[in-house]
Amino acid sequence: MAPIGAIFTTIGVGVALFVAIRDSRRFAREEQLRHEQDTARRADQARLVQIVSYTKNQGDLRRISIELENLSDLPLLDVEVFVPADFEDRLITKNPMHPTQVSQGRTIRPVKPGEVISWWFWCDPADESQARSRVGMVFTDVAGARWIRTPNDQPALAPSPESGPV
C-alpha cells in the first residue's frame, strides 16, 4: 500500500503544481490586459498631441525639426525633448557651419491648447531616418500622467523618475 500512496501523493502534488502555474499565468495575462486597458483609457489627452518631424538639408548635415501640436482643450505640462540614450551621441546641437545656430534647451514651457512648439537639431544624413522616428517629446497631462510621444508611435506611459532617465 505504501508505494501506491506515494504514487498518488506524487500525482496529487503534480496536479496541484500544474494548477498553480496555470493560474499564475492566467493572472499575469489578466493583469497585463487590465494595465493595457487602463493605459488606453488614461491616454485620451495624450492621443490629441501630434508629433511630426521634417528635414532640411544644410550642407553635409540634416537639420531635423520635431514639432508638437496640442490639439486637446487642456494644457500640457513639463514638456521636454525625448532622445533615446543610445542615440544621444549622434545629435548635433550646434551647427558646425554656423556656430551661432544652437538648439534651444530640451525643457520647454507648458504648451497651451492649440499651440504648436518645435525643437531642432542636426545629424549626419545616415542617421536621419532614426532621428526622425526616435526623437520625440515627453510631457505630463493634466491628470498627472507622464507620456512619451514620437512621430511614428502612439503615446506610451513614461517610466517614473525613480526608474532612471527616459
PANU-126831 format. One record per residue: chain; residue in one letter; residue number from 1; x, y, z of N, C-alpha, C in turn. Coordinates in nm, 3 decimals, decimal comma, padded with zeros to 5 digits, always signed. Atoms other than C-alpha are relative to their C-alpha. Layout:
PANU-126831
{"A"; "A"; NUM; {X; Y; Z}; {X; Y; Z}; {X; Y; Z}};
...
END
This chain:
PANU-126831
{"A"; "M"; 1; {+00,080; -00,120; +00,000}; {+00,000; +00,000; +00,000}; {+00,084; +00,127; +00,000}};
{"A"; "A"; 2; {-00,084; -00,119; -00,009}; {+00,282; +00,243; +00,076}; {+00,045; +00,050; -00,136}};
{"A"; "P"; 3; {-00,040; -00,052; +00,132}; {+00,409; +00,255; -00,285}; {-00,117; +00,063; -00,075}};
{"A"; "I"; 4; {+00,117; -00,056; +00,070}; {+00,056; +00,321; -00,416}; {-00,033; +00,137; +00,059}};
{"A"; "G"; 5; {+00,024; -00,130; -00,065}; {+00,006; +00,601; -00,162}; {+00,102; +00,103; -00,044}};
{"A"; "A"; 6; {-00,105; -00,092; +00,045}; {+00,339; +00,755; -00,265}; {-00,026; +00,045; -00,143}};
{"A"; "I"; 7; {+00,029; -00,034; +00,141}; {+00,237; +00,742; -00,631}; {-00,115; +00,100; -00,006}};
{"A"; "F"; 8; {+00,114; -00,092; +00,001}; {-00,099; +00,908; -00,563}; {+00,036; +00,136; +00,061}};
{"A"; "T"; 9; {-00,047; -00,127; -00,059}; {+00,069; +01,170; -00,342}; {+00,081; +00,078; -00,102}};
{"A"; "T"; 10; {-00,081; -00,066; +00,104}; {+00,318; +01,246; -00,621}; {-00,090; +00,056; -00,110}};
{"A"; "I"; 11; {+00,094; -00,047; +00,103}; {+00,035; +01,270; -00,875}; {-00,077; +00,122; +00,051}};
{"A"; "G"; 12; {+00,074; -00,113; -00,057}; {-00,162; +01,498; -00,640}; {+00,084; +00,126; +00,006}};
{"A"; "V"; 13; {-00,090; -00,116; -00,004}; {+00,139; +01,727; -00,591}; {+00,022; +00,054; -00,141}};
{"A"; "G"; 14; {-00,019; -00,043; +00,139}; {+00,197; +01,734; -00,968}; {-00,119; +00,076; -00,054}};
{"A"; "V"; 15; {+00,123; -00,068; +00,044}; {-00,167; +01,828; -01,036}; {-00,010; +00,138; +00,066}};
{"A"; "A"; 16; {+00,007; -00,128; -00,072}; {-00,157; +02,099; -00,769}; {+00,101; +00,100; -00,057}};
{"A"; "L"; 17; {-00,103; -00,088; +00,059}; {+00,166; +02,240; -00,917}; {-00,043; +00,049; -00,138}};
{"A"; "F"; 18; {+00,049; -00,037; +00,132}; {+00,016; +02,236; -01,268}; {-00,107; +00,108; +00,010}};
{"A"; "V"; 19; {+00,108; -00,098; -00,019}; {-00,294; +02,423; -01,148}; {+00,057; +00,134; +00,047}};
{"A"; "A"; 20; {-00,059; -00,124; -00,050}; {-00,084; +02,680; -00,960}; {+00,072; +00,075; -00,110}};
{"A"; "I"; 21; {-00,072; -00,065; +00,112}; {+00,136; +02,751; -01,266}; {-00,099; +00,057; -00,100}};
{"A"; "R"; 22; {+00,100; -00,046; +00,096}; {-00,165; +02,774; -01,496}; {-00,072; +00,124; +00,052}};
{"A"; "D"; 23; {+00,070; -00,114; -00,058}; {-00,344; +03,011; -01,258}; {+00,089; +00,124; +00,005}};
{"A"; "S"; 24; {-00,089; -00,117; -00,005}; {-00,038; +03,234; -01,218}; {+00,019; +00,060; -00,138}};
{"A"; "R"; 25; {-00,011; -00,052; +00,137}; {-00,002; +03,263; -01,597}; {-00,128; +00,073; -00,041}};
{"A"; "R"; 26; {+00,128; -00,066; +00,031}; {-00,372; +03,343; -01,632}; {-00,010; +00,134; +00,072}};
{"A"; "F"; 27; {+00,002; -00,124; -00,076}; {-00,343; +03,603; -01,356}; {+00,092; +00,105; -00,065}};
{"A"; "A"; 28; {-00,093; -00,093; +00,064}; {-00,039; +03,760; -01,530}; {-00,060; +00,056; -00,129}};
{"A"; "R"; 29; {+00,065; -00,048; +00,123}; {-00,229; +03,779; -01,863}; {-00,112; +00,099; +00,031}};
{"A"; "E"; 30; {+00,109; -00,089; -00,039}; {-00,532; +03,934; -01,692}; {+00,054; +00,133; +00,051}};
{"A"; "E"; 31; {-00,061; -00,122; -00,053}; {-00,311; +04,185; -01,511}; {+00,055; +00,086; -00,114}};
{"A"; "Q"; 32; {-00,052; -00,073; +00,116}; {-00,139; +04,281; -01,839}; {-00,114; +00,065; -00,079}};
{"A"; "L"; 33; {+00,117; -00,053; +00,071}; {-00,478; +04,326; -02,008}; {-00,060; +00,119; +00,076}};
{"A"; "R"; 34; {+00,051; -00,113; -00,080}; {-00,601; +04,547; -01,720}; {+00,091; +00,121; -00,013}};
{"A"; "H"; 35; {-00,095; -00,110; +00,013}; {-00,284; +04,755; -01,744}; {-00,014; +00,068; -00,137}};
{"A"; "E"; 36; {+00,016; -00,056; +00,134}; {-00,326; +04,800; -02,122}; {-00,130; +00,079; -00,012}};
{"A"; "Q"; 37; {+00,128; -00,071; +00,006}; {-00,692; +04,898; -02,083}; {+00,006; +00,129; +00,080}};
{"A"; "D"; 38; {-00,015; -00,120; -00,083}; {-00,606; +05,144; -01,806}; {+00,083; +00,105; -00,073}};
{"A"; "T"; 39; {-00,085; -00,093; +00,076}; {-00,330; +05,299; -02,019}; {-00,079; +00,061; -00,115}};
{"A"; "A"; 40; {+00,079; -00,051; +00,112}; {-00,564; +05,329; -02,318}; {-00,103; +00,102; +00,048}};
{"A"; "R"; 41; {+00,099; -00,094; -00,054}; {-00,829; +05,498; -02,101}; {+00,066; +00,131; +00,041}};
{"A"; "R"; 42; {-00,069; -00,120; -00,049}; {-00,577; +05,739; -01,949}; {+00,062; +00,082; -00,114}};
{"A"; "A"; 43; {-00,071; -00,066; +00,110}; {-00,429; +05,829; -02,291}; {-00,087; +00,096; -00,080}};
{"A"; "D"; 44; {+00,090; -00,086; +00,079}; {-00,728; +06,040; -02,403}; {+00,066; +00,132; -00,039}};
{"A"; "Q"; 45; {-00,063; -00,127; +00,034}; {-00,542; +06,373; -02,382}; {+00,128; -00,022; -00,080}};
{"A"; "A"; 46; {-00,127; +00,026; +00,067}; {-00,210; +06,223; -02,493}; {-00,019; -00,033; -00,148}};
{"A"; "R"; 47; {+00,026; +00,031; +00,141}; {-00,367; +06,094; -02,818}; {-00,027; +00,126; -00,082}};
{"A"; "L"; 48; {+00,028; -00,125; +00,071}; {-00,460; +06,453; -02,904}; {+00,125; +00,087; -00,015}};
{"A"; "V"; 49; {-00,127; -00,070; +00,019}; {-00,094; +06,553; -02,910}; {+00,065; -00,058; -00,126}};
{"A"; "Q"; 50; {-00,061; +00,043; +00,126}; {+00,053; +06,537; -03,260}; {+00,150; +00,031; +00,002}};
{"A"; "I"; 51; {-00,144; -00,021; +00,012}; {+00,428; +06,494; -03,313}; {+00,036; -00,028; -00,146}};
{"A"; "V"; 52; {-00,047; +00,020; +00,137}; {+00,575; +06,542; -03,660}; {+00,146; +00,041; -00,006}};
{"A"; "S"; 53; {-00,139; -00,041; +00,020}; {+00,928; +06,572; -03,786}; {+00,020; +00,028; -00,148}};
{"A"; "Y"; 54; {-00,034; -00,029; +00,138}; {+01,070; +06,721; -04,101}; {+00,147; +00,038; -00,009}};
{"A"; "T"; 55; {-00,143; -00,014; +00,021}; {+01,413; +06,764; -04,253}; {+00,029; +00,115; -00,096}};
{"A"; "K"; 56; {-00,051; -00,102; +00,091}; {+01,605; +07,047; -04,415}; {+00,148; -00,028; -00,020}};
{"A"; "N"; 57; {-00,142; +00,023; +00,027}; {+01,938; +06,989; -04,586}; {+00,079; +00,127; +00,031}};
{"A"; "Q"; 58; {-00,090; -00,111; -00,029}; {+02,218; +07,211; -04,456}; {+00,143; -00,049; -00,021}};
{"A"; "G"; 59; {-00,135; +00,047; +00,032}; {+02,544; +07,130; -04,630}; {+00,007; -00,150; +00,014}};
{"A"; "D"; 60; {-00,020; +00,144; -00,019}; {+02,669; +06,790; -04,522}; {-00,088; -00,056; +00,112}};
{"A"; "L"; 61; {+00,083; +00,044; -00,112}; {+02,418; +06,772; -04,236}; {-00,148; +00,012; -00,034}};
{"A"; "R"; 62; {+00,146; -00,015; +00,009}; {+02,043; +06,738; -04,195}; {-00,047; +00,072; +00,126}};
{"A"; "R"; 63; {+00,063; -00,065; -00,115}; {+01,851; +06,977; -03,975}; {-00,136; -00,064; +00,016}};
{"A"; "I"; 64; {+00,125; +00,069; -00,030}; {+01,569; +06,781; -03,812}; {-00,080; +00,088; +00,095}};
{"A"; "S"; 65; {+00,091; -00,074; -00,088}; {+01,274; +06,968; -03,663}; {-00,106; -00,097; +00,051}};
{"A"; "I"; 66; {+00,104; +00,080; -00,065}; {+01,043; +06,794; -03,417}; {-00,106; +00,100; +00,045}};
{"A"; "E"; 67; {+00,107; -00,096; -00,030}; {+00,709; +06,970; -03,386}; {-00,111; -00,068; +00,079}};
{"A"; "L"; 68; {+00,108; +00,050; -00,083}; {+00,446; +06,916; -03,117}; {-00,118; +00,096; -00,013}};
{"A"; "E"; 69; {+00,122; -00,081; +00,003}; {+00,088; +07,038; -03,160}; {-00,099; -00,057; +00,101}};
{"A"; "N"; 70; {+00,097; +00,040; -00,102}; {-00,151; +07,027; -02,866}; {-00,141; +00,023; -00,053}};
{"A"; "L"; 71; {+00,135; -00,010; +00,055}; {-00,491; +06,952; -03,020}; {-00,108; -00,019; +00,106}};
{"A"; "S"; 72; {+00,098; +00,018; -00,107}; {-00,655; +06,897; -02,681}; {-00,047; +00,136; +00,051}};
{"A"; "D"; 73; {+00,052; -00,123; -00,061}; {-00,856; +07,153; -02,484}; {+00,071; +00,032; +00,131}};
{"A"; "L"; 74; {-00,069; -00,016; -00,128}; {-00,613; +07,124; -02,191}; {+00,149; +00,023; -00,023}};
{"A"; "P"; 75; {-00,144; -00,025; +00,017}; {-00,253; +07,237; -02,140}; {+00,083; -00,126; +00,023}};
{"A"; "L"; 76; {-00,100; +00,104; -00,027}; {+00,050; +07,008; -02,147}; {+00,104; +00,060; +00,092}};
{"A"; "L"; 77; {-00,094; -00,051; -00,099}; {+00,290; +07,043; -01,857}; {+00,134; -00,073; -00,013}};
{"A"; "D"; 78; {-00,132; +00,064; -00,005}; {+00,661; +06,967; -01,814}; {+00,041; -00,062; -00,133}};
{"A"; "V"; 79; {-00,034; +00,052; +00,132}; {+00,723; +06,927; -02,187}; {+00,152; +00,000; -00,016}};
{"A"; "E"; 80; {-00,144; +00,014; +00,022}; {+01,073; +06,801; -02,269}; {+00,024; -00,077; -00,129}};
{"A"; "V"; 81; {-00,041; +00,077; +00,117}; {+01,254; +06,671; -02,574}; {+00,048; -00,137; +00,048}};
{"A"; "F"; 82; {-00,039; +00,136; -00,033}; {+01,299; +06,293; -02,563}; {+00,099; -00,050; -00,103}};
{"A"; "V"; 83; {-00,102; +00,060; +00,086}; {+01,620; +06,147; -02,705}; {+00,041; -00,132; +00,065}};
{"A"; "P"; 84; {-00,042; +00,128; -00,059}; {+01,685; +05,774; -02,651}; {+00,148; +00,004; +00,036}};
{"A"; "A"; 85; {-00,138; -00,005; -00,049}; {+02,006; +05,724; -02,453}; {+00,100; -00,054; -00,102}};
{"A"; "D"; 86; {-00,093; +00,057; +00,097}; {+02,161; +05,509; -02,726}; {+00,013; +00,084; -00,127}};
{"A"; "F"; 87; {-00,005; -00,086; +00,119}; {+02,104; +05,787; -02,981}; {+00,058; +00,138; +00,033}};
{"A"; "E"; 88; {-00,044; -00,131; -00,049}; {+02,223; +06,083; -02,772}; {+00,126; +00,051; -00,070}};
{"A"; "D"; 89; {-00,128; -00,044; +00,056}; {+02,577; +06,093; -02,915}; {-00,005; +00,029; -00,150}};
{"A"; "R"; 90; {+00,010; -00,026; +00,145}; {+02,451; +06,117; -03,275}; {-00,065; +00,135; -00,032}};
{"A"; "L"; 91; {+00,062; -00,131; +00,022}; {+02,273; +06,451; -03,227}; {+00,105; +00,110; +00,007}};
{"A"; "I"; 92; {-00,089; -00,117; -00,001}; {+02,450; +06,775; -03,302}; {-00,089; +00,119; +00,033}};
{"A"; "T"; 93; {+00,086; -00,111; -00,040}; {+02,303; +07,073; -03,118}; {+00,060; +00,136; -00,036}};
{"A"; "K"; 94; {-00,062; -00,125; +00,045}; {+02,542; +07,333; -03,263}; {+00,039; -00,019; -00,145}};
{"A"; "N"; 95; {-00,026; +00,011; +00,143}; {+02,557; +07,390; -03,638}; {+00,147; +00,030; -00,028}};
{"A"; "P"; 96; {-00,142; -00,024; +00,027}; {+02,924; +07,346; -03,743}; {+00,024; +00,108; -00,105}};
{"A"; "M"; 97; {-00,017; -00,101; +00,106}; {+02,870; +07,572; -04,048}; {-00,033; +00,139; +00,052}};
{"A"; "H"; 98; {+00,041; -00,128; -00,059}; {+02,710; +07,849; -03,838}; {+00,000; -00,015; +00,151}};
{"A"; "P"; 99; {-00,011; +00,027; -00,144}; {+02,837; +07,823; -03,478}; {-00,097; +00,077; +00,089}};
{"A"; "T"; 100; {+00,096; -00,073; -00,083}; {+02,583; +08,078; -03,356}; {-00,137; -00,068; +00,000}};
{"A"; "Q"; 101; {+00,126; +00,073; +00,002}; {+02,297; +07,844; -03,451}; {+00,010; -00,118; +00,098}};
{"A"; "V"; 102; {-00,004; +00,104; -00,104}; {+02,238; +07,632; -03,140}; {-00,144; -00,038; +00,033}};
{"A"; "S"; 103; {+00,133; +00,045; -00,042}; {+01,937; +07,420; -03,046}; {-00,033; +00,059; +00,135}};
{"A"; "Q"; 104; {+00,041; -00,048; -00,131}; {+01,737; +07,558; -02,760}; {+00,004; -00,115; +00,100}};
{"A"; "G"; 105; {-00,002; +00,104; -00,103}; {+01,731; +07,370; -02,429}; {-00,110; -00,102; -00,020}};
{"A"; "R"; 106; {+00,097; +00,108; +00,019}; {+01,536; +07,050; -02,402}; {-00,124; +00,012; +00,085}};
{"A"; "T"; 107; {+00,120; -00,019; -00,081}; {+01,293; +07,167; -02,135}; {-00,078; +00,116; -00,059}};
{"A"; "I"; 108; {+00,085; -00,099; +00,067}; {+01,004; +07,359; -02,286}; {-00,112; +00,038; +00,096}};
{"A"; "R"; 109; {+00,108; -00,048; -00,087}; {+00,745; +07,568; -02,106}; {-00,130; -00,077; -00,026}};
{"A"; "P"; 110; {+00,129; +00,066; +00,026}; {+00,386; +07,441; -02,073}; {-00,055; +00,041; -00,136}};
{"A"; "V"; 111; {+00,055; -00,023; +00,133}; {+00,203; +07,414; -02,404}; {-00,151; +00,015; +00,013}};
{"A"; "K"; 112; {+00,143; -00,031; -00,010}; {-00,140; +07,575; -02,425}; {-00,080; -00,079; -00,103}};
{"A"; "P"; 113; {+00,086; +00,066; +00,100}; {-00,437; +07,418; -02,606}; {+00,013; +00,070; -00,135}};
{"A"; "G"; 114; {-00,011; -00,053; +00,135}; {-00,398; +07,463; -02,981}; {+00,138; +00,052; -00,037}};
{"A"; "E"; 115; {-00,134; -00,055; +00,025}; {-00,034; +07,572; -02,951}; {+00,091; -00,103; -00,067}};
{"A"; "V"; 116; {-00,100; +00,082; +00,068}; {+00,250; +07,438; -03,168}; {+00,138; +00,046; +00,046}};
{"A"; "I"; 117; {-00,138; -00,031; -00,037}; {+00,611; +07,421; -03,048}; {+00,092; -00,089; -00,082}};
{"A"; "S"; 118; {-00,094; +00,085; +00,073}; {+00,923; +07,287; -03,219}; {+00,138; +00,006; +00,063}};
{"A"; "W"; 119; {-00,138; +00,011; -00,046}; {+01,278; +07,181; -03,138}; {+00,079; -00,057; -00,115}};
{"A"; "W"; 120; {-00,077; +00,049; +00,112}; {+01,555; +07,124; -03,388}; {+00,143; -00,031; +00,040}};
{"A"; "F"; 121; {-00,138; +00,043; -00,019}; {+01,899; +06,969; -03,412}; {+00,053; -00,044; -00,135}};
{"A"; "W"; 122; {-00,061; +00,048; +00,122}; {+02,140; +06,846; -03,674}; {+00,047; -00,144; +00,020}};
{"A"; "C"; 123; {-00,056; +00,135; -00,007}; {+02,254; +06,496; -03,758}; {+00,061; -00,034; -00,135}};
{"A"; "D"; 124; {-00,060; +00,054; +00,122}; {+02,452; +06,303; -04,014}; {-00,112; -00,056; -00,088}};
{"A"; "P"; 125; {+00,106; +00,055; +00,087}; {+02,244; +06,203; -04,321}; {-00,027; -00,149; +00,025}};
{"A"; "A"; 126; {+00,019; +00,142; -00,025}; {+02,299; +05,836; -04,231}; {-00,092; -00,025; +00,120}};
{"A"; "D"; 127; {+00,084; +00,014; -00,119}; {+02,115; +05,894; -03,901}; {-00,137; +00,066; -00,014}};
{"A"; "E"; 128; {+00,123; -00,079; +00,018}; {+01,829; +06,097; -04,047}; {-00,128; -00,080; +00,028}};
{"A"; "S"; 129; {+00,121; +00,079; -00,017}; {+01,569; +05,819; -04,058}; {-00,026; -00,033; +00,147}};
{"A"; "Q"; 130; {+00,017; +00,031; -00,142}; {+01,630; +05,710; -03,698}; {-00,030; +00,125; +00,080}};
{"A"; "A"; 131; {+00,023; -00,125; -00,074}; {+01,643; +06,070; -03,577}; {-00,145; +00,044; -00,015}};
{"A"; "R"; 132; {+00,138; -00,045; +00,024}; {+01,307; +06,146; -03,735}; {-00,102; -00,091; +00,066}};
{"A"; "S"; 133; {+00,100; +00,090; -00,060}; {+01,138; +05,839; -03,588}; {+00,017; -00,022; +00,149}};
{"A"; "R"; 134; {-00,024; +00,034; -00,141}; {+01,300; +05,806; -03,243}; {+00,005; +00,119; +00,094}};
{"A"; "V"; 135; {-00,005; -00,119; -00,086}; {+01,340; +06,163; -03,115}; {-00,142; +00,056; +00,006}};
{"A"; "G"; 136; {+00,137; -00,048; -00,016}; {+01,015; +06,297; -02,972}; {-00,012; +00,091; +00,120}};
{"A"; "M"; 137; {+00,028; -00,086; -00,115}; {+00,861; +06,471; -02,672}; {-00,055; -00,084; +00,116}};
{"A"; "V"; 138; {+00,055; +00,056; -00,123}; {+00,783; +06,375; -02,313}; {-00,080; +00,113; +00,064}};
{"A"; "F"; 139; {+00,082; -00,105; -00,059}; {+00,502; +06,562; -02,139}; {-00,090; -00,060; +00,109}};
{"A"; "T"; 140; {+00,093; +00,040; -00,105}; {+00,267; +06,549; -01,842}; {-00,138; +00,055; -00,035}};
{"A"; "D"; 141; {+00,136; -00,048; +00,026}; {-00,109; +06,566; -01,897}; {-00,058; +00,059; +00,128}};
{"A"; "V"; 142; {+00,058; -00,066; -00,117}; {-00,345; +06,747; -01,660}; {-00,037; -00,097; +00,112}};
{"A"; "A"; 143; {+00,027; +00,100; -00,102}; {-00,419; +06,421; -01,478}; {+00,127; -00,043; +00,073}};
{"A"; "G"; 144; {-00,126; +00,032; -00,066}; {-00,051; +06,398; -01,385}; {+00,074; -00,118; -00,059}};
{"A"; "A"; 145; {-00,069; +00,113; +00,065}; {+00,040; +06,107; -01,616}; {+00,108; +00,054; -00,092}};
{"A"; "R"; 146; {-00,115; -00,040; +00,082}; {+00,378; +06,137; -01,792}; {+00,003; -00,090; -00,123}};
{"A"; "W"; 147; {+00,009; +00,072; +00,126}; {+00,380; +06,035; -02,161}; {+00,122; +00,024; -00,087}};
{"A"; "I"; 148; {-00,102; -00,015; +00,106}; {+00,638; +05,975; -02,436}; {-00,075; -00,010; -00,131}};
{"A"; "R"; 149; {+00,063; +00,004; +00,133}; {+00,532; +06,053; -02,791}; {+00,107; +00,025; -00,104}};
{"A"; "T"; 150; {-00,091; -00,019; +00,113}; {+00,742; +06,008; -03,105}; {-00,084; +00,008; -00,127}};
{"A"; "P"; 151; {+00,081; -00,019; +00,121}; {+00,635; +06,081; -03,464}; {-00,073; -00,125; -00,049}};
{"A"; "N"; 152; {+00,059; +00,120; +00,058}; {+00,560; +05,717; -03,552}; {-00,077; -00,087; +00,098}};
{"A"; "D"; 153; {+00,058; +00,088; -00,101}; {+00,419; +05,581; -03,226}; {-00,117; +00,065; +00,073}};
{"A"; "Q"; 154; {+00,106; -00,047; -00,088}; {+00,110; +05,607; -03,010}; {+00,063; +00,043; +00,132}};
{"A"; "P"; 155; {-00,058; -00,040; -00,129}; {+00,162; +05,772; -02,670}; {+00,020; -00,122; +00,090}};
{"A"; "A"; 156; {-00,030; +00,108; -00,096}; {+00,321; +05,546; -02,408}; {+00,032; +00,065; +00,133}};
{"A"; "L"; 157; {-00,032; -00,053; -00,132}; {+00,345; +05,598; -02,035}; {+00,151; +00,004; +00,017}};
{"A"; "A"; 158; {-00,144; -00,014; -00,024}; {+00,691; +05,727; -01,945}; {+00,035; -00,066; +00,131}};
{"A"; "P"; 159; {-00,040; +00,057; -00,128}; {+00,887; +05,550; -01,676}; {+00,007; +00,109; +00,107}};
{"A"; "S"; 160; {-00,006; -00,098; -00,108}; {+00,881; +05,718; -01,336}; {+00,144; +00,048; +00,017}};
{"A"; "P"; 161; {-00,136; -00,052; -00,018}; {+01,181; +05,937; -01,247}; {+00,086; -00,091; +00,088}};
{"A"; "E"; 162; {-00,076; +00,089; -00,087}; {+01,281; +05,682; -00,980}; {+00,063; -00,114; -00,078}};
{"A"; "S"; 163; {-00,054; +00,113; +00,076}; {+01,340; +05,420; -01,251}; {+00,112; +00,043; -00,094}};
{"A"; "G"; 164; {-00,112; -00,045; +00,081}; {+01,605; +05,633; -01,421}; {-00,045; +00,092; -00,111}};
{"A"; "P"; 165; {+00,033; -00,093; +00,107}; {+01,622; +05,864; -01,722}; {-00,085; -00,066; -00,107}};
{"A"; "V"; 166; {+00,087; +00,049; +00,106}; {+01,372; +05,833; -02,003}; {+00,080; -00,030; -00,123}};
END
